[in-house]
Amino acid sequence: MSDAKPATRYQGAVIRDDHILLIKHRERESGRAYWVLPGGRRKAGETGEACVGREITEETHLTVSVGRLLLDEGIEPGVYKRYRTYLCEVIGGEAEPGCEPEADATWYDIVEVRWFDLRRSYEWEDGLKENPVTLPLLQRIREVLGYAGSGPRTEH
C-alpha cells in the first residue's frame, strides 16, 4: 500500500436546528477515538454530491439532500490532500452509527453519532476542541454559515 494521501475526501455538513452532525471513529488497535464529518472517497463514475449522500447514509442511516459546496480546501494535518464539504439537509431517517463497507476501512468503527450546537462551540467536549483536523473545519463551517459572529443566518 502506498503512503501517499488519497486525493479528496467528500463530506457532508448535515445541519438541523442549528446543530451539525458528527460521527465518532474508534480505532480498533489503539482505542483512540475522534469526531469527524460523515464522508469518504468517491467511487468511479460517482459525482461528489452522490458520494456525500451515499457516505452519509452508510455512516449515519440518514437520507439527506446534498446542497451547495461550502468548503473546498486542503487541511494539514489530515489523511486526505483535499476536503470538499457540502451543505446537507436531513430528509429521512434517524441518526445512528452506521458502518464502513469499504474493504480498506477495517482499522476503525463508527461508535457514535451526535448533534453539536453550532451556536455554542464553547460547550463542545474537549475531545472535539482538541481535534487538529475537525475543529478548524468546524470553525470555518461556522464562519461560512454565519455562526461565528452575532448569530446564525437562516440560509439552509
MOSUL-V929265 format. One record per residue. N is the residue number from 1. RES is the residue in one letter. SS is DSSP state (H for helix, E for strand, L for the rest). NEAR is the number of other ideal C-beta (glycine too) atoms within 10 Angstrom. D_FIRST is the distance of its C-alpha to the first C-alpha in Angstrom with 2 decimals. Layout:
N_RES_SS_NEAR_D_FIRST ; N_RES_SS_NEAR_D_FIRST
This chain:
1_M_L_4_0.00 ; 2_S_L_5_3.80 ; 3_D_L_4_6.64 ; 4_A_L_7_8.81 ; 5_K_L_13_10.91 ; 6_P_E_14_11.54 ; 7_A_E_10_14.87 ; 8_T_E_18_17.44 ; 9_R_E_23_18.35 ; 10_Y_E_27_21.53 ; 11_Q_E_26_23.73 ; 12_G_E_29_27.32 ; 13_A_E_26_30.13 ; 14_V_E_26_32.16 ; 15_I_E_24_35.64 ; 16_R_E_15_38.64 ; 17_D_L_8_41.87 ; 18_D_L_17_40.58 ; 19_H_E_15_37.58 ; 20_I_E_21_33.85 ; 21_L_E_23_31.57 ; 22_L_E_23_28.56 ; 23_I_E_23_26.26 ; 24_K_E_18_25.30 ; 25_H_E_19_21.87 ; 26_R_E_14_21.94 ; 27_E_E_12_18.92 ; 28_R_L_11_19.32 ; 29_E_L_7_18.66 ; 30_S_L_9_20.52 ; 31_G_L_7_22.94 ; 32_R_L_11_22.58 ; 33_A_E_14_23.83 ; 34_Y_E_18_23.99 ; 35_W_E_21_25.43 ; 36_V_E_20_23.81 ; 37_L_L_27_25.10 ; 38_P_L_25_24.11 ; 39_G_E_25_21.60 ; 40_G_E_22_18.10 ; 41_R_L_16_16.38 ; 42_R_L_21_18.57 ; 43_K_L_10_18.43 ; 44_A_L_4_19.29 ; 45_G_L_6_22.99 ; 46_E_L_14_23.44 ; 47_T_L_11_25.40 ; 48_G_H_17_24.58 ; 49_E_H_19_27.62 ; 50_A_H_14_26.74 ; 51_C_H_23_23.27 ; 52_V_H_30_25.03 ; 53_G_H_21_27.64 ; 54_R_H_18_25.29 ; 55_E_H_25_23.10 ; 56_I_H_29_26.33 ; 57_T_H_16_27.77 ; 58_E_H_16_24.79 ; 59_E_H_27_24.58 ; 60_T_H_24_28.33 ; 61_H_L_16_30.34 ; 62_L_L_23_32.12 ; 63_T_E_12_33.00 ; 64_V_E_25_33.18 ; 65_S_E_12_34.58 ; 66_V_E_21_32.10 ; 67_G_E_17_34.17 ; 68_R_E_10_33.82 ; 69_L_E_14_30.95 ; 70_L_E_19_31.71 ; 71_L_E_17_29.08 ; 72_D_E_12_26.55 ; 73_E_E_11_25.10 ; 74_G_L_11_22.40 ; 75_I_L_18_22.27 ; 76_E_L_8_21.40 ; 77_P_L_6_19.99 ; 78_G_L_16_17.70 ; 79_V_L_11_14.30 ; 80_Y_E_19_15.15 ; 81_K_E_14_16.85 ; 82_R_E_15_19.72 ; 83_Y_E_21_21.59 ; 84_R_E_21_24.13 ; 85_T_E_22_26.62 ; 86_Y_E_25_29.25 ; 87_L_E_22_32.55 ; 88_C_E_28_32.90 ; 89_E_E_13_35.94 ; 90_V_E_18_36.17 ; 91_I_E_9_38.02 ; 92_G_E_10_37.57 ; 93_G_L_13_36.37 ; 94_E_L_9_36.21 ; 95_A_L_20_33.31 ; 96_E_L_12_31.58 ; 97_P_L_14_28.10 ; 98_G_L_18_26.01 ; 99_C_L_11_22.59 ; 100_E_L_17_19.07 ; 101_P_L_10_18.88 ; 102_E_L_12_15.32 ; 103_A_L_6_13.31 ; 104_D_L_9_10.45 ; 105_A_L_14_13.37 ; 106_T_L_9_14.30 ; 107_W_L_11_14.37 ; 108_Y_E_18_17.56 ; 109_D_E_16_20.79 ; 110_I_E_20_23.26 ; 111_V_E_11_26.35 ; 112_E_E_15_28.87 ; 113_V_E_21_30.02 ; 114_R_E_15_32.77 ; 115_W_E_15_34.91 ; 116_F_E_17_35.39 ; 117_D_E_14_38.59 ; 118_L_L_21_38.02 ; 119_R_L_12_41.61 ; 120_R_L_11_41.19 ; 121_S_H_16_38.01 ; 122_Y_H_7_39.95 ; 123_E_H_9_39.81 ; 124_W_L_18_36.03 ; 125_E_L_10_34.74 ; 126_D_H_7_33.57 ; 127_G_H_14_29.95 ; 128_L_H_17_29.83 ; 129_K_H_13_31.98 ; 130_E_L_10_29.59 ; 131_N_L_17_26.35 ; 132_P_L_11_25.18 ; 133_V_L_18_23.44 ; 134_T_H_19_25.58 ; 135_L_H_16_28.96 ; 136_P_H_14_29.05 ; 137_L_H_21_27.90 ; 138_L_H_23_30.71 ; 139_Q_H_13_33.15 ; 140_R_H_17_32.49 ; 141_I_H_20_32.85 ; 142_R_H_18_36.11 ; 143_E_H_12_37.31 ; 144_V_H_16_36.60 ; 145_L_H_20_38.33 ; 146_G_L_14_41.23 ; 147_Y_L_22_40.78 ; 148_A_L_15_40.54 ; 149_G_L_9_44.21 ; 150_S_L_7_47.32 ; 151_G_L_10_45.93 ; 152_P_L_16_43.80 ; 153_R_L_11_44.52 ; 154_T_L_8_44.67 ; 155_E_L_11_42.58 ; 156_H_L_14_40.38
